[in-house]
Amino acid sequence: MNYLRGFTPWIAFAAVSPLGWQWGAATALAVAVALLVTARRAGDTADSLILEISTAVYFVALTAVAFALPHSELRHYGGALSLGWLAVTAWATLAVRRPFTTGIAKRQTPPEVWRTAIFRRINVVITAVWAVAFTLTAAALTAVYAEGLGAGVSIPLQVAGFALPAVFTAGYPERVRTRMAPRGAA
Protein backbone atom coordinates (compact mmCIF):
# COMPACT_ATOMS: atom_id res chain seq x y z
CA MET A 1 0.00 0.00 0.00
CA ASN A 2 2.68 2.47 -1.05
CA TYR A 3 0.02 4.92 -2.19
CA LEU A 4 -0.96 5.56 1.44
CA ARG A 5 2.38 7.25 2.01
CA GLY A 6 1.09 10.24 0.02
CA PHE A 7 -1.70 10.77 2.54
CA THR A 8 0.65 11.16 5.52
CA PRO A 9 0.62 15.00 5.41
CA TRP A 10 -3.20 14.98 5.44
CA ILE A 11 -3.20 12.75 8.49
CA ALA A 12 -0.65 15.06 10.17
CA PHE A 13 -2.89 18.04 9.37
CA ALA A 14 -5.90 16.33 10.94
CA ALA A 15 -3.91 15.29 14.01
CA VAL A 16 -2.29 18.67 14.73
CA SER A 17 -5.13 21.00 13.67
CA PRO A 18 -6.87 20.83 17.07
CA LEU A 19 -3.89 22.86 18.36
CA GLY A 20 -4.62 25.50 15.69
CA TRP A 21 -5.22 25.15 11.99
CA GLN A 22 -2.09 27.12 11.18
CA TRP A 23 0.01 24.59 13.13
CA GLY A 24 -1.75 21.72 11.41
CA ALA A 25 -1.04 23.29 8.02
CA ALA A 26 2.61 24.01 8.87
CA THR A 27 3.13 20.47 10.17
CA ALA A 28 1.52 18.99 7.07
CA LEU A 29 3.69 21.19 4.86
CA ALA A 30 6.83 20.01 6.67
CA VAL A 31 5.76 16.37 6.27
CA ALA A 32 4.90 16.92 2.59
CA VAL A 33 8.28 18.51 1.85
CA ALA A 34 10.09 15.74 3.76
CA LEU A 35 8.24 13.10 1.74
CA LEU A 36 9.09 14.82 -1.53
CA VAL A 37 12.76 15.22 -0.64
CA THR A 38 13.03 11.61 0.53
CA ALA A 39 11.27 10.28 -2.56
CA ARG A 40 13.38 12.32 -4.98
CA ARG A 41 16.59 11.21 -3.23
CA ALA A 42 15.37 7.62 -3.58
CA GLY A 43 15.03 8.21 -7.33
CA ASP A 44 11.25 8.46 -7.59
CA THR A 45 10.14 10.29 -10.72
CA ALA A 46 7.71 13.19 -10.82
CA ASP A 47 4.95 11.03 -12.36
CA SER A 48 5.00 8.82 -9.28
CA LEU A 49 4.84 11.87 -6.99
CA ILE A 50 1.79 13.68 -8.36
CA LEU A 51 -0.10 13.30 -5.09
CA GLU A 52 2.91 14.43 -3.06
CA ILE A 53 3.53 17.48 -5.28
CA SER A 54 -0.13 18.48 -5.21
CA THR A 55 -0.18 18.05 -1.44
CA ALA A 56 2.86 20.29 -0.98
CA VAL A 57 1.29 23.00 -3.19
CA TYR A 58 -1.94 22.83 -1.19
CA PHE A 59 -0.19 23.11 2.17
CA VAL A 60 2.01 25.99 1.01
CA ALA A 61 -1.18 27.92 0.20
CA LEU A 62 -3.07 26.79 3.29
CA THR A 63 -0.16 27.59 5.62
CA ALA A 64 0.11 31.09 4.15
CA VAL A 65 -3.63 31.71 4.54
CA ALA A 66 -3.78 30.17 8.02
CA PHE A 67 -0.99 32.36 9.38
CA ALA A 68 -2.13 35.50 7.54
CA LEU A 69 -5.79 35.06 8.57
CA PRO A 70 -5.81 32.78 11.64
CA HIS A 71 -9.44 33.63 12.47
CA SER A 72 -10.78 33.10 8.95
CA GLU A 73 -13.98 31.09 8.67
CA LEU A 74 -12.03 28.76 6.36
CA ARG A 75 -10.54 27.16 9.47
CA HIS A 76 -13.86 25.47 10.11
CA TYR A 77 -13.80 23.81 6.68
CA GLY A 78 -10.31 22.26 6.77
CA GLY A 79 -11.43 18.72 6.05
CA ALA A 80 -13.77 19.76 3.24
CA LEU A 81 -11.11 21.98 1.66
CA SER A 82 -8.51 19.22 1.90
CA LEU A 83 -10.76 16.59 0.34
CA GLY A 84 -11.88 19.11 -2.27
CA TRP A 85 -8.25 19.72 -3.23
CA LEU A 86 -7.61 15.98 -3.48
CA ALA A 87 -10.72 15.67 -5.65
CA VAL A 88 -9.49 18.41 -7.99
CA THR A 89 -6.10 16.70 -8.17
CA ALA A 90 -7.61 13.30 -8.99
CA TRP A 91 -10.07 14.67 -11.56
CA ALA A 92 -7.34 16.80 -13.18
CA THR A 93 -5.05 13.79 -13.61
CA LEU A 94 -7.90 11.93 -15.28
CA ALA A 95 -8.65 14.92 -17.54
CA VAL A 96 -5.05 15.05 -18.76
CA ARG A 97 -5.01 11.25 -19.11
CA ARG A 98 -2.34 10.72 -16.46
CA PRO A 99 -4.16 9.12 -13.51
CA PHE A 100 -2.30 9.88 -10.31
CA THR A 101 -2.25 6.19 -9.39
CA THR A 102 -0.21 5.23 -12.46
CA GLY A 103 3.15 6.38 -11.13
CA ILE A 104 2.44 4.72 -7.81
CA ALA A 105 1.44 1.47 -9.54
CA LYS A 106 4.67 1.52 -11.54
CA ARG A 107 6.59 1.14 -8.26
CA GLN A 108 4.84 -2.20 -7.74
CA THR A 109 4.62 -3.66 -11.25
CA PRO A 110 7.20 -4.79 -13.80
CA PRO A 111 8.00 -2.35 -16.63
CA GLU A 112 6.65 -4.72 -19.30
CA VAL A 113 3.07 -4.15 -18.04
CA TRP A 114 3.21 -0.35 -17.92
CA ARG A 115 2.20 0.19 -21.55
CA THR A 116 -0.62 -2.35 -21.62
CA ALA A 117 -4.23 -1.29 -22.02
CA ILE A 118 -5.27 -3.21 -18.92
CA PHE A 119 -2.67 -1.46 -16.73
CA ARG A 120 -3.94 1.89 -17.95
CA ARG A 121 -7.59 0.88 -17.47
CA ILE A 122 -6.95 -0.33 -13.91
CA ASN A 123 -5.37 3.00 -13.04
CA VAL A 124 -8.15 5.01 -14.66
CA VAL A 125 -10.75 3.07 -12.66
CA ILE A 126 -8.83 3.31 -9.37
CA THR A 127 -8.20 7.04 -9.82
CA ALA A 128 -11.86 7.59 -10.69
CA VAL A 129 -12.90 5.78 -7.50
CA TRP A 130 -10.60 8.03 -5.46
CA ALA A 131 -11.91 11.12 -7.31
CA VAL A 132 -15.53 10.21 -6.58
CA ALA A 133 -14.73 9.40 -2.94
CA PHE A 134 -12.88 12.70 -2.46
CA THR A 135 -15.68 14.66 -4.13
CA LEU A 136 -18.49 13.03 -2.15
CA THR A 137 -16.58 13.31 1.13
CA ALA A 138 -15.78 17.00 0.53
CA ALA A 139 -19.43 17.72 -0.21
CA ALA A 140 -20.62 15.76 2.83
CA LEU A 141 -18.09 17.49 5.10
CA THR A 142 -19.18 20.90 3.82
CA ALA A 143 -22.75 20.05 4.84
CA VAL A 144 -21.62 18.66 8.20
CA TYR A 145 -19.61 21.81 8.98
CA ALA A 146 -22.38 24.12 7.77
CA GLU A 147 -24.88 22.35 10.02
CA GLY A 148 -22.46 22.29 12.97
CA LEU A 149 -22.76 18.53 13.38
CA GLY A 150 -19.28 18.19 14.86
CA ALA A 151 -16.47 15.66 14.96
CA GLY A 152 -18.76 12.76 15.81
CA VAL A 153 -20.04 12.96 12.25
CA SER A 154 -17.07 14.45 10.39
CA ILE A 155 -14.42 12.00 11.59
CA PRO A 156 -16.29 8.85 10.51
CA LEU A 157 -17.02 10.52 7.15
CA GLN A 158 -13.35 11.31 6.63
CA VAL A 159 -12.30 7.80 7.64
CA ALA A 160 -14.84 6.30 5.21
CA GLY A 161 -13.71 8.74 2.49
CA PHE A 162 -10.23 7.21 2.66
CA ALA A 163 -10.92 3.66 3.80
CA LEU A 164 -13.46 2.71 1.13
CA PRO A 165 -11.33 3.67 -1.87
CA ALA A 166 -8.24 2.19 -0.16
CA VAL A 167 -9.99 -1.18 0.21
CA PHE A 168 -11.13 -0.98 -3.42
CA THR A 169 -7.60 -0.09 -4.55
CA ALA A 170 -6.08 -2.97 -2.62
CA GLY A 171 -8.35 -5.57 -4.21
CA TYR A 172 -9.30 -4.31 -7.66
CA PRO A 173 -6.10 -5.15 -9.61
CA GLU A 174 -6.21 -8.76 -8.39
CA ARG A 175 -9.89 -9.09 -9.33
CA VAL A 176 -9.06 -7.86 -12.84
CA ARG A 177 -6.10 -10.25 -13.14
CA THR A 178 -8.31 -13.15 -12.01
CA ARG A 179 -10.99 -12.21 -14.53
CA MET A 180 -8.40 -11.89 -17.31
CA ALA A 181 -6.62 -15.19 -16.54
CA PRO A 182 -7.18 -17.95 -19.08
CA ARG A 183 -9.77 -20.54 -18.00
CA GLY A 184 -8.21 -23.48 -16.18
CA ALA A 185 -5.06 -21.54 -15.24
CA ALA A 186 -4.06 -21.81 -11.60
N, C-alpha and C positions, 0 to 999 in steps of 0.2 A: 504494500500500500504506500508506495513512494509518493503518490500524489497528495497524500495527507500532509506531507511536510510543508507544502505551500500554504496550508491553512494555519500554521503555527502563529503567525503574527495576529491573525483574527482572534485566535484563542487568547493570546496575550492581551489584546485590546479588551476583550470581554472580562478577563480576570482582573485587570488593573483599573479599568474605568470606574468602579465604585469609589476609588480614591480621588477621582476627578477625571473627566473625559480627556483633558489635555495630557494627563500622565498616562492614560491608557493609549492615547494616540502616539505619544513620544516613545513609549515602550514598544508598541507594535512597529513603529518605524525602525527602531534600533534592531529588533528581531528580523524585520524584512531585509534590512541592509546586510546584516550578518549572514542571513541565508543566501542572499545574492553573491556576496563576496566568497563565501565558502563554496558555493556551487560553481562559480566561475573558476576558482582556483583548482577545483576538482576536474575541470575541463568540460563542464556542462555547457551546451550551446544555447544561444538565445531562444531558439524555438522550443527548447524544453523548459524554459524559465518564464514563459508568458505570464503565468499566474503570479510568480514572484515579482516580476517587473511591474505588472499592473498594481499589485499590492503595495509596493514601495511608492509608486506614484500617488496612489490614494492616500497613504499615510503621510506623505510629505504635505499634501494639501490639507488634510484633516488636522495635522499637528499645527500648521500655520493658522488655520481658522480657530482652532481650540484655544491657542495661546493669545491670539489677537482679540477674540471675542469669547472669553470663558463663560459668560452668562447667556450666550446665544441659545435660542430655543432649539437649535439643531442638536444640542447635547442630549435632548430627550429622544432623539431619533437615531442614535448611533447604530443600533442593530439593523434598522431598516435601511439606512444609508449604506452601510457596509454590504449588506446582501444585494442592494440595488446596484452598487458598483460591480460586485461579482457577476451579477446578471448581465450588465452592460458588457463586461469583459467577455463572458461566455458567448453572448449573442454576436458580438463583434467578430470574434474568431470564427464563428460559423459563417458570418456574412462574407468574410474575406477568404473563406474556404481553407482555413488553417485552424481547425479545432484545437483548443488549448490542451486537450488530453493527448494529442498526437506525440508531442515531444516527450511527454512523460512516459507514454507507452513504448517509445523507442528505447528507453532505458531498460525495458524489461523484455524486449523481443529481439530476435536476431535480425540483422539488416536485410536479409533476403525477403522478409515479409513486409517491410516498410512500404513498398511500392504496389502492393496488391490492393485490389478493389475491396476485399473483405476487411483488411486492416483499416483502410480509410473509412469504410462504412461503420465499423465498430466504433471508431473515434467520433464520427459525426453523431451517432446515436447517443453515446455516453455524454458527449459535450451538450447535446440537446437536453438530456435528462437533467444535467446540472443547471443549465440555463433556465429551464422551467422551474426547477426547485428553488433556485435563487430568486426568480421573479415572484413566484407565489409566496415565498417566505417574506420577502421584502414588503409585498402588498399586505400580507396578514399582520406583520409587525407594525406597519404604519397605522392600521386600524386599531391594533391593541394599544399602541401609544396614544393615539388620538382619543380613545375611550378611557384611558387611564386604568387599564386592566392589570397592570403590574407584572412583576417578574414571574409570578406563579403561572402566568399564561405565556409570556414572551420567551422564557427559557426553554420550556418544552417545544415551542414552535421552532426556535433556533436549532435545538438538538435534532429535531425531526428534519429540518431543512438541510442538514448536513448528513445525518445518519442514513436517511432513505436513499439518496443518490449514491452514497458510499457503498451501501450494501448492493445496489444495482451494479455499480462499477466493478465491484469485486467478483460478481458472478456472471455478468453478461458475456464477456469474451469466451469463457468456458462453455456456456450454453450454445453460443454460435459455433464454436469448434466441434462440439458434439453433434449438432445438427448438420454440419458440413461434412462430417466424417463419412467415408464410404460404408455402406451397410455391411455388417458382419465384421468390421474392423474392431479390434479390442483396444 
